[in-house]
Amino acid sequence: MLATQVHSAALADRIRLPFVFDPVALADDLDRVVAAAAIQTGGNATAWIDHFVPQNYDGSWSVIPLRGVAGATHPVRMIYADPTATAFADGPLLAHAPHIRAVLERFACPLQTVRLMRLTPGSQIKPHRDHDLAAETGAARIHVPITTNPQVEFMLNDIRVTMAAGSAWYLRLADPHAVANRGPCDRVHLVIDCIADAWLLDLLRASDETA
């Protein structure tokens, strides 16, 4: 349990936040980050790190870490959203993403891991739960789509969530969810894990009421 946990009455399982970000600018950041990561690896490997739970997906689901557990150097540790960690730090790739940094600055709650997560065409994430990810119990995950297409199916509690590029969403991923990219292009989301403090809970309640 998070030491800074703030109890809250039940919220909707999906809440669109009152933020709109420029998807073209975010896509430019994505290109810069991928290019910088390729240089960082000596140009011998892809910038994307395969997700470390292969039994949870078919096809290609991969990650670029922008912020993570302080001191992590192993690729798996760098992309892992460790619920027991208490210290987090920006990674060097975030310096190449001014528009993504501006997105993060809109969130006044404590940020933990920040990742780019890619699901390639024809790939799917199998139904599962992330049991620690519910704002009511202190931890929240925010999704900001950067590249997507109409054939991406993000199912939460068996109901589809349609998220446009540049929008921002809280999703209660302690509930059952699955994703399939049935379209022709990559689905890349900026995924922000944060502590659900009083600021974020107030934002979620206000957004839920106006949705």
C-alpha positions as CSV (number, residue, x, y, z in Angstrom):
1,M,0.0,0.0,0.0
2,L,1.3,3.4,-0.9
3,A,2.3,5.5,2.1
4,T,0.7,8.6,0.5
5,Q,-2.5,6.7,-0.3
6,V,-5.7,8.8,-0.4
7,H,-8.9,7.0,0.0
8,S,-11.7,7.9,-2.5
9,A,-15.2,7.0,-3.3
10,A,-15.6,4.8,-6.4
11,L,-14.8,6.5,-9.7
12,A,-15.8,5.5,-13.2
13,D,-13.5,2.9,-14.8
14,R,-12.6,5.4,-17.6
15,I,-12.4,9.1,-17.3
16,R,-11.3,11.5,-20.1
17,L,-9.3,14.3,-18.6
18,P,-9.8,18.0,-19.6
19,F,-6.5,18.1,-21.4
20,V,-5.9,18.2,-25.2
21,F,-2.3,17.9,-26.5
22,D,-1.0,18.4,-30.0
23,P,-0.5,14.9,-31.5
24,V,1.7,16.2,-34.3
25,A,4.1,17.7,-31.7
26,L,4.0,14.5,-29.6
27,A,4.8,12.4,-32.7
28,D,7.8,14.7,-33.5
29,D,9.0,14.0,-29.9
30,L,8.5,10.3,-30.5
31,D,10.7,10.4,-33.6
32,R,13.4,12.3,-31.7
33,V,13.3,9.8,-28.8
34,V,13.6,6.8,-31.1
35,A,16.5,8.4,-33.0
36,A,18.3,9.3,-29.8
37,A,17.7,5.8,-28.3
38,A,19.2,4.3,-31.5
39,I,22.3,6.4,-31.0
40,Q,22.4,5.5,-27.4
41,T,22.5,1.8,-28.3
42,G,25.2,2.3,-30.9
43,G,22.8,1.9,-33.8
44,N,23.0,-1.9,-33.3
45,A,19.6,-2.5,-31.7
46,T,16.1,-1.2,-31.9
47,A,15.1,1.6,-29.5
48,W,12.1,-0.5,-28.4
49,I,12.4,-3.0,-25.5
50,D,10.1,-6.0,-25.7
51,H,7.6,-6.1,-22.9
52,F,8.9,-8.5,-20.2
53,V,5.7,-10.6,-19.8
54,P,5.5,-12.3,-23.2
55,Q,2.7,-14.6,-22.1
56,N,0.4,-11.5,-21.9
57,Y,0.6,-10.7,-25.6
58,D,0.8,-11.9,-29.1
59,G,2.8,-10.1,-31.7
60,S,5.0,-7.1,-30.7
61,W,4.3,-5.0,-27.5
62,S,7.3,-2.9,-26.6
63,V,8.5,0.0,-24.5
64,I,10.8,3.0,-24.4
65,P,11.4,4.2,-20.8
66,L,11.4,8.0,-20.2
67,R,11.3,8.0,-16.4
68,G,11.7,5.0,-14.1
69,V,13.0,3.6,-10.9
70,A,16.1,5.6,-9.8
71,G,19.3,3.9,-10.6
72,A,17.8,1.2,-12.8
73,T,20.2,0.2,-15.7
74,H,19.0,-3.2,-16.8
75,P,16.5,-2.9,-19.7
76,V,13.8,-4.9,-17.8
77,R,14.2,-2.8,-14.7
78,M,14.1,0.3,-16.8
79,I,10.7,-0.5,-18.3
80,Y,9.2,-2.1,-15.2
81,A,6.6,-0.1,-13.3
82,D,7.6,-1.5,-9.9
83,P,4.8,-0.9,-7.4
84,T,7.2,-1.2,-4.5
85,A,9.7,1.5,-5.7
86,T,9.8,4.8,-3.8
87,A,12.4,6.7,-5.8
88,F,12.1,7.7,-9.5
89,A,14.1,9.7,-11.9
90,D,13.9,11.1,-15.4
91,G,15.9,9.2,-18.0
92,P,18.2,10.8,-20.5
93,L,15.7,10.3,-23.4
94,L,13.2,12.6,-21.9
95,A,15.6,15.5,-22.7
96,H,14.8,15.0,-26.4
97,A,11.0,15.3,-25.9
98,P,10.0,18.9,-25.0
99,H,6.4,18.4,-25.8
100,I,6.1,15.3,-23.7
101,R,7.8,17.1,-20.8
102,A,5.1,19.8,-21.2
103,V,2.5,17.1,-20.9
104,L,4.0,15.8,-17.7
105,E,4.1,19.4,-16.3
106,R,0.3,19.5,-16.5
107,F,0.2,16.8,-13.8
108,A,0.7,18.3,-10.3
109,C,0.7,14.9,-8.6
110,P,3.9,12.9,-8.0
111,L,5.0,11.0,-11.1
112,Q,6.5,7.6,-11.0
113,T,7.2,5.7,-14.3
114,V,6.7,7.3,-17.7
115,R,7.0,5.2,-20.8
116,L,6.2,5.1,-24.5
117,M,4.3,1.8,-25.2
118,R,3.9,0.5,-28.7
119,L,1.6,-2.2,-30.1
120,T,2.3,-3.0,-33.7
121,P,-0.3,-3.9,-36.3
122,G,-1.8,-7.3,-35.8
123,S,-0.7,-7.5,-32.2
124,Q,-2.8,-7.9,-29.1
125,I,-2.5,-7.7,-25.4
126,K,-4.4,-10.5,-23.8
127,P,-7.0,-9.9,-21.1
128,H,-5.4,-9.3,-17.7
129,R,-5.5,-7.0,-14.6
130,D,-2.9,-4.7,-13.1
131,H,-4.1,-5.2,-9.6
132,D,-2.4,-2.1,-8.1
133,L,-3.7,0.4,-10.6
134,A,-6.8,2.0,-9.2
135,A,-7.0,5.6,-8.1
136,E,-9.3,4.6,-5.2
137,T,-6.3,2.7,-3.7
138,G,-3.6,5.3,-4.4
139,A,-2.1,4.5,-7.8
140,A,-3.3,5.8,-11.2
141,R,-2.2,5.2,-14.8
142,I,-2.8,7.9,-17.5
143,H,-2.8,7.2,-21.2
144,V,-2.1,9.8,-23.8
145,P,-2.3,8.3,-27.4
146,I,0.4,9.6,-29.7
147,T,-0.3,7.5,-32.8
148,T,-3.4,5.3,-33.1
149,N,-6.0,4.3,-35.7
150,P,-9.7,3.5,-35.7
151,Q,-9.1,-0.2,-35.6
152,V,-7.4,-0.2,-32.2
153,E,-9.7,-1.9,-29.8
154,F,-9.0,-1.1,-26.1
155,M,-11.5,-3.1,-24.0
156,L,-12.0,-2.3,-20.3
157,N,-14.6,-4.4,-18.5
158,D,-15.7,-5.7,-21.9
159,I,-16.6,-2.2,-23.1
160,R,-14.5,-0.4,-25.7
161,V,-12.6,2.8,-24.9
162,T,-12.0,5.0,-27.9
163,M,-9.1,7.3,-27.3
164,A,-8.1,9.9,-29.9
165,A,-4.5,11.0,-30.4
166,G,-3.7,13.9,-28.1
167,S,-6.4,13.1,-25.5
168,A,-5.7,12.0,-22.0
169,W,-7.4,9.3,-20.1
170,Y,-7.5,7.7,-16.6
171,L,-8.2,4.0,-16.9
172,R,-8.8,1.8,-13.8
173,L,-6.6,-1.1,-15.0
174,A,-7.1,-3.1,-11.8
175,D,-10.2,-4.2,-13.8
176,P,-10.0,-6.6,-16.7
177,H,-8.7,-5.1,-19.9
178,A,-7.3,-6.1,-23.3
179,V,-6.0,-4.4,-26.4
180,A,-5.9,-5.4,-30.1
181,N,-4.4,-3.3,-32.9
182,R,-6.3,-4.5,-36.0
183,G,-5.2,-1.4,-38.0
184,P,-2.4,-0.6,-40.4
185,C,-0.1,1.4,-38.2
186,D,1.6,1.3,-34.8
187,R,-0.4,2.3,-31.7
188,V,1.9,4.3,-29.4
189,H,0.7,5.7,-26.1
190,L,2.5,7.9,-23.6
191,V,1.8,6.0,-20.3
192,I,2.1,7.9,-17.1
193,D,2.0,6.2,-13.7
194,C,1.4,8.5,-10.8
195,I,0.3,8.7,-7.2
196,A,-3.4,9.5,-6.9
197,D,-3.1,12.3,-4.4
198,A,-5.7,14.9,-3.5
199,W,-5.0,17.0,-6.7
200,L,-5.5,14.1,-9.0
201,L,-8.5,12.7,-7.2
202,D,-10.2,16.2,-7.4
203,L,-9.4,16.3,-11.1
204,L,-10.8,12.8,-11.7
205,R,-14.0,13.6,-9.8
206,A,-14.5,16.9,-11.7
207,S,-13.8,15.2,-15.0
208,D,-16.1,12.3,-14.2
209,E,-19.0,14.6,-13.4
210,T,-18.6,16.5,-16.7
211,A,-18.0,13.5,-18.9
